[in-house]
Amino acid sequence: MGWVRRRWAQVLSVAVHAGLIAALVAGYEPVPPAPAAVRVEIDLTQPPAPEPAAPEPAPPEPAAEAPPPPEPLPEPPPPEPAPVVADLPPPEPPPVPD
């Protein structure tokens, strides 16, 4: 069954290449790569800057009117009583072999 795997690989490869070509034709432009490195210098001789104050929390919104509670479901009818099985006579003893 190796030929099935090879065939599916070919089909998927063609589909992927067709999708890439369609994207390029449609005007797809790849994202430019990020800069290789950003140099950050930290002066350890200076004390750390104070952290900014936390913003004040917004006042709570006024509560909207609560929807009315849902109507209770009607009670299900009581279950029917199980049928009574009549007493059966005792089973006959198995025949005794001679």
Secondary structure, 3 states (H helix, E strand, C coil): CHHHHHHHHHHHHHHHHHHHHHHHHCCCCCCCCCCCCCCCCCCCCCCCCCCCCCCCCCCCCCCCCCCCCCCCCCCCCCCCCCCCCCCCCCCCCCCCCC
